[in-house]
Amino acid sequence: MLEHISLAHVVQWIAVVFAAGFIGFFGKHLGQAIITRIQGKKMAARLSASSPAAEAPAPSKEEQKAAKKQAKHGLKQIKKRRAKPS
């Protein structure tokens, strides 16, 4: 049976398998790159379609500081309630 298989035939099949693996590996990466690019364009279109007037203005430093203090105070109150024996 092995007498019928030539070296050229073996090399041909090795080349076919190598080419298939090469195409499969890089085809996967190319497909992911294309999908990422399409999703990026869709996301950019969504962001540009949203009106900037609908967004709330950024809070000032004083407002940010007050919100942070309020959150910290709330956490302290929760810790106190947990620490008190019932």
Secondary structure, 3 states (H helix, E strand, C coil): CHHHCCHHHHHHHHHHHHHHHHHHHHHHHHHHHHHHHHHHHHHHHHHHHCCHHHCCCCCCHHHHHHHHHHHHHHHHHHHHHHHCCC
